[in-house]
């Protein structure tokens, strides 16, 4: 975790130094704060539009949940001072890129849930139960009984009841 934070800090510092070298340090500070304000306002407007679309029935509840999560993450990234985080946050707030990101995250989450279900079933005791419903080979097993047509006819007649017979079937 420390390595990730150090890498983030290093990237942000290098981006700031590059922008400050290009436009000046005062303008670089102004640009960072402008990106923070612009990103915060854009995320606020996008979230309100997403909520309004869901309330009017123009979007589904799953799209609202996905959009809300991406917009909150984008908002957090935009209000963190820095050029790289603010630009990544703005891409998350921008509608078309948010839709692409939501589609990718939805597919990844669906695969993760399906994989979890398979792993949970494989770890459960019920996955070890095996049931055999016989065989489909032409080679009959020695325990198999064969009943011919004459025997079936005899069994059928023995169980059949004559409607005129009041005493019941005869042996």
N, C-alpha and C positions, 0 to 999 in steps of 0.2 A: 504494500500500500504506500509505503514511503517513496518507493521508486516511481510509482505512478504520479504522486503529488509533485515530486521533484521534476519529472518530465513535463508535467503540465506547467509548472512554474517557469521552467526553462523555455518552453515554447512561447509562453505569453511574454516573457521578458525579451526574447529575441524578436518577436513580432513588434513589440512596442519600440524597441531600439531601431528596427528597420523603418517603421513608419515615422518615428521621430527624426531619423536621419533624412528621410525623404521630404517631410513637410515642416519639420521643426518640433521642438519639444512642447511648446505651448499649444500649438495646433493639435499635436498628438493627444495631449491630455483632454483637450476640448472634444476631439473625435471620439475618445473612449467614453466620455460622459454622454455625448450625443447618441452613440450606439446604445448605451445603457437605457436612456430615455426612450429612444425609438423602439427598441426591442420590448421594453416593458409595456408601452402603449400598444404596440402591434399585437402582443400576446393577449392583452386585455380585450382589445377589439375582436380578435379572432375567437377567443373563448366566448364572448357574448354572442357573436354570430352563430357559433356552434350550438350554444344553448338555445338560442331563438329558433334555429332550424329544427332542433329536436322537439321543442315545444309546439311548433306548428306542424309537426309530423313529416317534415321533409327529409329527416335522417333517422336512422335506427338508433336504438339504445346502445348497441355495441359500437357503432361509429362514434357516438357521443363519448362513450367511455374511453375509446382509443384516442380520440381527439383531445379529450381533457387531459389524459396522462401525458401525451406528447406536448401539448401546449404548456402545461405546468413545468415540464422539464425544460422546454424552450425558454420559458419566462425566467427560470432560475439561471439558465446559462446566459441569458442576455443581461441580467442585472449584476452578474459577477464582472468586476472590472477586468477588461482585457479584450483585445481585438479578436483573437481566435475563438474564445468561448462565446462572445457576442455574435459573431458571424455564424457559428454553428447553431446557436439559439435562434437566430433570425431564419435560418433555413428550416428549422423545426416549426416555426410559427407560420411561415409562408405556406399557403393552401395547397398548391400542387405537390410540393416536396413533402408536406405533412401527409398527404394521401398516399404517396409512394411509401413513405416510412411506416404508416399504419398498416398498409397491405403486407409489407415484409414482416413486421412484428406480429401481425395476426397469424400469418403462415407459420412463423417460428413458434409461437405460443401453442398453436394447434398441434404441431408435431411434438412439442414437449409434453403436452397433456396425453397424447396418444402413446408416446413412448413410456410415460409414467404408468399408464394403465397396463401396458404389456408387461413392464417390469413388476408391477404389483401382482398381476395374475401369475407370472412365472414364479414369484417368491411365495405365493400362497400354497397351502396344502392341497387345495382342490386341483391345482395343475398337475399333481402327481397321480391322480386317479385315472386309470385307464379302463375303458369299457370295450368289450369286444362284442360285436353283433353278428358274429359268424364269419364265414369265408365265402368268397365268390369264385372259388376255383371249381373246376369240373371234377376233381378227384374227391369222391365222397369219403368222409372220415369213417373209421370202423364203427363208431358209435351211432352213426346215422341210421334211422329206420326208414324203410321203404314201404309204402302202403300202396298196394295195387288197386285197380279200379273195382274189382270184385269185392274186396274188403271194404272199400268206401261205400259201395252200394249196400252191403249188408249192414254197416253201421248206420247209414242213412235210414234204411227201412226199420231198423231196430228203434231208432229214436222217433220215427214218424208216428203220429197219432192219427188214426182213421176217425174222421168226424162222426161216422155212423156208429163206431164202436164205443159203447158206454163203459166197458170194463177196462179200457186202457190198452197199452201196447202188449203184444204177446212176445214171449222170449223165443 
